[in-house]
Amino acid sequence: MAVSTSLETEKKPAVWKVFLDNVIRLPWTWRITILYLTFMLFMPIVAMFLKASTVPPAKFWEIATSEMALATYNVTFVTSVMAAAVNGVFGTLIAWVLVRYDFPFKRIIDATVDLPFALPTSVAGLTLATVYSDNGWIGSLLAPLGIKVSFTRLGVGVAMIFISLPFVIRTVQPVLQEMEKEVEEAAWSLGASQWETFVKVILPPLFPTILTGVALGFSRAVGEYGSTVIIASNTPFQDLIAPVLIFQRLEQYDYAGATVIGVVLLVISLVLLLAINFLQAWARRYDNR
């Protein structure tokens, strides 16, 4: 029995061979997709986790939960969530205006929405820091009110709002264009006000799309470096964000510390994005009832 069992074990192909055989049988589109995602997405993530695994657990926990690291998590994620929420409201409003109204220079304004995509982030940070400084066009108006934007945490939020705004607009805009206006007119004919029509007729099918834009904007804000590093003072426990802390650790040749902070950012971002995706799925199921 033992000999036959060993022979059967030897005859069984290795797991990786079975996996390769299955991959080879897939259509070429699937093979290209798997290959591209493996090299461009999965392997870098796995490499980062493997690098972090070389740090002893006690040291990993010490670095990940240090006072400076916790402060940067707070600045990064709380500010990103607030920036994404602001863009969720105003991005939807802008998309509504661009879709439902005709006005002079509409095409120019519509094209300008994509400017944060094309503008180098360092240029955006320099521009925002200049405009919102105490002597800038906007900063000089806020200074008498005691509101300081540049080189503060508020400036970090402004930069995150600027670079993530197009994600919400461009996600909501196509859905608004496909929505039938006759449904709104039917609601008006039944006596619903414009606000009731928006809340009960337009918003429910639009809500999952808004969440998608908010999630994309949040992801962009969390990873932003170029603009925030210029408009912020980068002072620990005030406006220092996690990406800047990672860069500072790299400048100090603390590769293990930089990797640990990067892994924590990755895990927290994945958890938040999964939560948003579950919320989207719940909203779609609720709308289909």
DODO-711021 format. One record per residue (C-alpha): residue number from 1; residue in one letter; chain; x, y, z. Coordinates in Angstrom, 2 decimals. Layout:
% DODO-711021
(NUM "A" "A" (X Y Z));
...
This chain:
% DODO-711021
(1 "M" "A" (0.00 0.00 0.00));
(2 "A" "A" (2.79 2.40 0.89));
(3 "V" "A" (4.58 1.70 -2.40));
(4 "S" "A" (1.43 2.23 -4.48));
(5 "T" "A" (0.65 5.46 -2.62));
(6 "S" "A" (4.13 6.82 -3.28));
(7 "L" "A" (3.84 5.88 -6.96));
(8 "E" "A" (0.50 7.67 -7.24));
(9 "T" "A" (2.02 10.72 -5.59));
(10 "E" "A" (4.91 10.72 -8.06));
(11 "K" "A" (2.49 10.47 -10.98));
(12 "K" "A" (0.54 13.54 -9.88));
(13 "P" "A" (1.70 16.69 -11.70));
(14 "A" "A" (2.99 19.62 -9.70));
(15 "V" "A" (0.58 22.40 -8.82));
(16 "W" "A" (2.48 24.98 -10.83));
(17 "K" "A" (2.39 22.74 -13.91));
(18 "V" "A" (-1.38 22.38 -13.60));
(19 "F" "A" (-1.67 26.14 -13.24));
(20 "L" "A" (0.48 26.76 -16.33));
(21 "D" "A" (-1.50 24.23 -18.35));
(22 "N" "A" (-4.74 25.96 -17.43));
(23 "V" "A" (-3.29 29.35 -18.29));
(24 "I" "A" (-2.10 28.11 -21.69));
(25 "R" "A" (-5.61 26.88 -22.50));
(26 "L" "A" (-7.08 30.32 -21.82));
(27 "P" "A" (-7.84 32.76 -24.68));
(28 "W" "A" (-4.99 35.09 -25.62));
(29 "T" "A" (-6.82 38.09 -24.14));
(30 "W" "A" (-6.87 36.38 -20.74));
(31 "R" "A" (-3.20 35.41 -21.00));
(32 "I" "A" (-2.15 38.97 -21.81));
(33 "T" "A" (-4.29 40.31 -18.98));
(34 "I" "A" (-2.83 37.86 -16.44));
(35 "L" "A" (0.72 38.53 -17.62));
(36 "Y" "A" (0.32 42.29 -17.52));
(37 "L" "A" (-1.33 42.33 -14.09));
(38 "T" "A" (1.30 39.95 -12.74));
(39 "F" "A" (4.23 42.15 -13.72));
(40 "M" "A" (2.64 45.56 -13.19));
(41 "L" "A" (0.47 44.97 -10.11));
(42 "F" "A" (0.84 41.66 -8.28));
(43 "M" "A" (4.63 41.27 -8.28));
(44 "P" "A" (5.37 44.78 -6.90));
(45 "I" "A" (2.80 44.25 -4.13));
(46 "V" "A" (4.20 40.82 -3.27));
(47 "A" "A" (7.75 42.21 -3.33));
(48 "M" "A" (6.77 44.93 -0.88));
(49 "F" "A" (5.18 42.42 1.49));
(50 "L" "A" (8.24 40.16 1.22));
(51 "K" "A" (10.51 43.09 2.02));
(52 "A" "A" (8.35 43.99 5.02));
(53 "S" "A" (8.44 40.37 6.20));
(54 "T" "A" (12.20 40.65 6.72));
(55 "V" "A" (11.51 43.08 9.58));
(56 "P" "A" (10.98 41.28 12.92));
(57 "P" "A" (7.35 41.46 14.09));
(58 "A" "A" (8.22 43.49 17.19));
(59 "K" "A" (10.19 46.00 15.11));
(60 "F" "A" (7.43 46.10 12.48));
(61 "W" "A" (4.82 46.95 15.14));
(62 "E" "A" (7.12 49.56 16.69));
(63 "I" "A" (7.63 51.35 13.37));
(64 "A" "A" (4.00 51.07 12.25));
(65 "T" "A" (2.58 52.37 15.54));
(66 "S" "A" (5.13 55.05 16.39));
(67 "E" "A" (3.71 58.44 17.33));
(68 "M" "A" (4.97 60.07 14.13));
(69 "A" "A" (3.56 57.28 11.95));
(70 "L" "A" (0.15 57.44 13.64));
(71 "A" "A" (0.09 61.21 13.17));
(72 "T" "A" (0.84 60.85 9.45));
(73 "Y" "A" (-1.91 58.23 9.07));
(74 "N" "A" (-4.32 60.67 10.65));
(75 "V" "A" (-3.33 63.52 8.35));
(76 "T" "A" (-3.27 61.32 5.24));
(77 "F" "A" (-6.47 59.32 5.58));
(78 "V" "A" (-8.71 61.76 7.42));
(79 "T" "A" (-7.80 64.58 5.05));
(80 "S" "A" (-8.23 62.29 2.02));
(81 "V" "A" (-11.67 61.18 3.18));
(82 "M" "A" (-12.74 64.80 3.75));
(83 "A" "A" (-11.38 65.86 0.34));
(84 "A" "A" (-13.17 62.96 -1.37));
(85 "A" "A" (-16.43 63.82 0.43));
(86 "V" "A" (-16.19 67.48 -0.63));
(87 "N" "A" (-15.56 66.42 -4.22));
(88 "G" "A" (-18.46 63.99 -4.00));
(89 "V" "A" (-20.80 66.92 -3.40));
(90 "F" "A" (-19.31 69.60 -5.61));
(91 "G" "A" (-18.12 67.19 -8.31));
(92 "T" "A" (-21.68 65.92 -8.72));
(93 "L" "A" (-22.94 69.49 -8.87));
(94 "I" "A" (-20.40 70.43 -11.55));
(95 "A" "A" (-21.22 67.30 -13.56));
(96 "W" "A" (-24.91 68.20 -13.34));
(97 "V" "A" (-24.29 71.71 -14.66));
(98 "L" "A" (-22.07 70.47 -17.50));
(99 "V" "A" (-24.66 67.89 -18.59));
(100 "R" "A" (-27.97 69.68 -18.09));
(101 "Y" "A" (-27.17 73.29 -19.07));
(102 "D" "A" (-25.82 75.07 -22.13));
(103 "F" "A" (-23.82 78.23 -21.54));
(104 "P" "A" (-20.98 80.19 -23.15));
(105 "F" "A" (-17.50 78.60 -23.06));
(106 "K" "A" (-18.99 75.30 -21.89));
(107 "R" "A" (-16.53 73.24 -23.92));
(108 "I" "A" (-13.58 75.18 -22.55));
(109 "I" "A" (-14.73 74.68 -18.97));
(110 "D" "A" (-15.42 71.01 -19.65));
(111 "A" "A" (-11.89 70.56 -21.00));
(112 "T" "A" (-10.41 72.47 -18.06));
(113 "V" "A" (-11.85 69.89 -15.66));
(114 "D" "A" (-9.18 67.45 -16.89));
(115 "L" "A" (-6.35 69.88 -16.16));
(116 "P" "A" (-5.31 68.18 -12.87));
(117 "F" "A" (-4.80 64.98 -14.89));
(118 "A" "A" (-2.30 66.62 -17.25));
(119 "L" "A" (-0.71 69.16 -14.92));
(120 "P" "A" (2.47 67.95 -13.15));
(121 "T" "A" (1.68 67.66 -9.47));
(122 "S" "A" (4.69 69.73 -8.48));
(123 "V" "A" (3.43 72.56 -10.68));
(124 "A" "A" (-0.01 72.22 -9.12));
(125 "G" "A" (1.50 72.41 -5.63));
(126 "L" "A" (3.56 75.47 -6.51));
(127 "T" "A" (0.54 77.20 -8.02));
(128 "L" "A" (-1.72 76.40 -5.06));
(129 "A" "A" (0.94 77.47 -2.56));
(130 "T" "A" (1.30 80.80 -4.36));
(131 "V" "A" (-2.42 81.47 -4.75));
(132 "Y" "A" (-3.28 80.49 -1.17));
(133 "S" "A" (-0.29 82.15 0.52));
(134 "D" "A" (-0.88 85.15 2.74));
(135 "N" "A" (0.05 87.41 -0.19));
(136 "G" "A" (-1.73 85.35 -2.85));
(137 "W" "A" (-4.96 86.13 -4.64));
(138 "I" "A" (-7.10 83.93 -2.40));
(139 "G" "A" (-4.87 83.76 0.67));
(140 "S" "A" (-4.84 87.55 1.04));
(141 "L" "A" (-8.64 87.49 1.26));
(142 "L" "A" (-8.62 84.75 3.91));
(143 "A" "A" (-5.76 86.15 6.00));
(144 "P" "A" (-7.85 88.97 7.60));
(145 "L" "A" (-10.29 86.25 8.72));
(146 "G" "A" (-7.50 84.38 10.47));
(147 "I" "A" (-7.58 81.53 7.93));
(148 "K" "A" (-4.16 80.30 6.80));
(149 "V" "A" (-4.07 77.76 3.97));
(150 "S" "A" (-0.56 77.41 2.59));
(151 "F" "A" (1.86 75.42 4.74));
(152 "T" "A" (-0.92 74.04 6.93));
(153 "R" "A" (-3.06 70.90 7.00));
(154 "L" "A" (-5.81 72.89 5.30));
(155 "G" "A" (-3.43 73.41 2.39));
(156 "V" "A" (-2.94 69.64 2.16));
(157 "G" "A" (-6.72 69.27 1.92));
(158 "V" "A" (-6.92 71.91 -0.82));
(159 "A" "A" (-4.23 70.10 -2.83));
(160 "M" "A" (-6.05 66.76 -2.42));
(161 "I" "A" (-9.33 68.34 -3.52));
(162 "F" "A" (-7.66 69.85 -6.59));
(163 "I" "A" (-6.01 66.67 -7.85));
(164 "S" "A" (-8.97 64.35 -7.16));
(165 "L" "A" (-11.87 66.51 -8.42));
(166 "P" "A" (-11.86 65.21 -12.05));
(167 "F" "A" (-12.39 61.62 -10.88));
(168 "V" "A" (-15.84 62.41 -9.50));
(169 "I" "A" (-16.90 64.62 -12.41));
(170 "R" "A" (-15.80 62.20 -15.14));
(171 "T" "A" (-17.38 59.24 -13.34));
(172 "V" "A" (-20.77 60.89 -12.76));
(173 "Q" "A" (-21.01 62.75 -16.07));
(174 "P" "A" (-21.66 59.77 -18.41));
(175 "V" "A" (-24.34 58.36 -16.11));
(176 "L" "A" (-26.13 61.70 -15.98));
(177 "Q" "A" (-26.05 61.89 -19.79));
(178 "E" "A" (-27.77 58.51 -20.05));
(179 "M" "A" (-30.49 59.27 -17.50));
(180 "E" "A" (-33.88 59.95 -19.07));
(181 "K" "A" (-35.20 63.41 -18.32));
(182 "E" "A" (-38.78 62.20 -18.86));
(183 "V" "A" (-38.64 60.49 -15.45));
(184 "E" "A" (-37.98 63.84 -13.78));
(185 "E" "A" (-40.77 65.48 -15.74));
(186 "A" "A" (-43.14 62.71 -14.66));
(187 "A" "A" (-42.21 63.34 -11.03));
(188 "W" "A" (-42.85 67.07 -11.49));
(189 "S" "A" (-46.24 66.38 -13.05));
(190 "L" "A" (-47.16 64.34 -9.98));
(191 "G" "A" (-46.46 67.32 -7.75));
(192 "A" "A" (-42.91 66.60 -6.60));
(193 "S" "A" (-40.65 69.58 -6.03));
(194 "Q" "A" (-37.21 69.82 -7.64));
(195 "W" "A" (-35.53 68.81 -4.37));
(196 "E" "A" (-37.85 65.82 -3.89));
(197 "T" "A" (-37.24 64.78 -7.49));
(198 "F" "A" (-33.48 64.92 -6.98));
(199 "V" "A" (-33.51 63.01 -3.68));
(200 "K" "A" (-36.07 60.35 -4.58));
(201 "V" "A" (-35.68 59.95 -8.36));
(202 "I" "A" (-32.22 61.06 -9.46));
(203 "L" "A" (-29.97 60.37 -6.46));
(204 "P" "A" (-30.75 56.65 -5.83));
(205 "P" "A" (-29.52 55.36 -9.23));
(206 "L" "A" (-26.71 57.93 -9.20));
(207 "F" "A" (-25.45 57.13 -5.70));
(208 "P" "A" (-23.30 54.06 -6.61));
(209 "T" "A" (-21.64 56.08 -9.37));
(210 "I" "A" (-20.90 58.93 -6.96));
(211 "L" "A" (-19.35 56.41 -4.58));
(212 "T" "A" (-17.16 55.11 -7.41));
(213 "G" "A" (-15.89 58.62 -8.14));
(214 "V" "A" (-15.35 59.27 -4.43));
(215 "A" "A" (-13.37 56.01 -4.11));
(216 "L" "A" (-11.18 56.91 -7.09));
(217 "G" "A" (-10.63 60.41 -5.72));
(218 "F" "A" (-9.80 59.04 -2.28));
(219 "S" "A" (-7.24 56.62 -3.76));
(220 "R" "A" (-5.63 59.46 -5.70));
(221 "A" "A" (-5.51 61.71 -2.64));
(222 "V" "A" (-3.93 59.07 -0.40));
(223 "G" "A" (-1.04 58.56 -2.81));
(224 "E" "A" (-0.51 62.23 -3.65));
(225 "Y" "A" (3.01 63.54 -3.06));
(226 "G" "A" (4.11 66.20 -5.54));
(227 "S" "A" (1.56 68.91 -4.74));
(228 "T" "A" (1.18 68.27 -1.01));
(229 "V" "A" (4.91 68.31 -0.32));
(230 "I" "A" (5.07 71.89 -1.68));
(231 "I" "A" (1.93 73.41 -0.18));
(232 "A" "A" (2.52 71.81 3.26));
(233 "S" "A" (5.17 72.72 5.80));
(234 "N" "A" (5.83 68.97 6.28));
(235 "T" "A" (6.02 69.44 10.03));
(236 "P" "A" (5.60 66.24 12.07));
(237 "F" "A" (2.35 66.02 14.05));
(238 "Q" "A" (0.89 68.92 12.06));
(239 "D" "A" (0.68 68.43 8.29));
(240 "L" "A" (3.19 65.69 7.51));
(241 "I" "A" (1.58 63.03 5.31));
(242 "A" "A" (2.60 59.38 5.07));
(243 "P" "A" (4.04 59.52 1.49));
(244 "V" "A" (6.38 62.32 2.57));
(245 "L" "A" (7.37 60.31 5.66));
(246 "I" "A" (8.24 57.38 3.40));
(247 "F" "A" (10.44 59.64 1.27));
(248 "Q" "A" (12.13 61.00 4.40));
(249 "R" "A" (12.86 57.46 5.58));
(250 "L" "A" (14.37 56.65 2.18));
(251 "E" "A" (16.58 59.74 2.37));
(252 "Q" "A" (17.84 58.40 5.71));
(253 "Y" "A" (18.50 54.97 4.09));
(254 "D" "A" (15.87 53.46 6.38));
(255 "Y" "A" (14.47 51.12 3.74));
(256 "A" "A" (12.83 48.83 6.28));
(257 "G" "A" (11.00 51.73 7.92));
(258 "A" "A" (9.85 53.09 4.56));
(259 "T" "A" (8.60 49.64 3.53));
(260 "V" "A" (6.67 49.16 6.78));
(261 "I" "A" (4.90 52.52 6.37));
(262 "G" "A" (4.16 51.66 2.74));
(263 "V" "A" (2.63 48.30 3.67));
(264 "V" "A" (0.44 49.92 6.32));
(265 "L" "A" (-0.77 52.48 3.76));
(266 "L" "A" (-1.49 49.70 1.28));
(267 "V" "A" (-3.47 47.61 3.77));
(268 "I" "A" (-5.53 50.54 5.09));
(269 "S" "A" (-6.27 51.74 1.55));
(270 "L" "A" (-7.37 48.26 0.46));
(271 "V" "A" (-9.67 47.90 3.47));
(272 "L" "A" (-11.28 51.28 2.84));
(273 "L" "A" (-11.70 50.60 -0.88));
(274 "L" "A" (-13.26 47.19 -0.16));
(275 "A" "A" (-15.66 48.88 2.26));
(276 "I" "A" (-16.65 51.39 -0.43));
(277 "N" "A" (-17.12 48.59 -2.97));
(278 "F" "A" (-19.38 46.69 -0.55));
(279 "L" "A" (-21.34 49.89 -0.04));
(280 "Q" "A" (-21.69 50.27 -3.81));
(281 "A" "A" (-22.92 46.69 -4.15));
(282 "W" "A" (-25.44 47.25 -1.36));
(283 "A" "A" (-26.67 50.46 -3.01));
(284 "R" "A" (-27.16 48.66 -6.34));
(285 "R" "A" (-29.09 45.83 -4.70));
(286 "Y" "A" (-31.23 48.39 -2.88));
(287 "D" "A" (-31.98 50.23 -6.13));
(288 "N" "A" (-32.96 47.01 -7.92));
(289 "R" "A" (-35.65 46.17 -5.37));
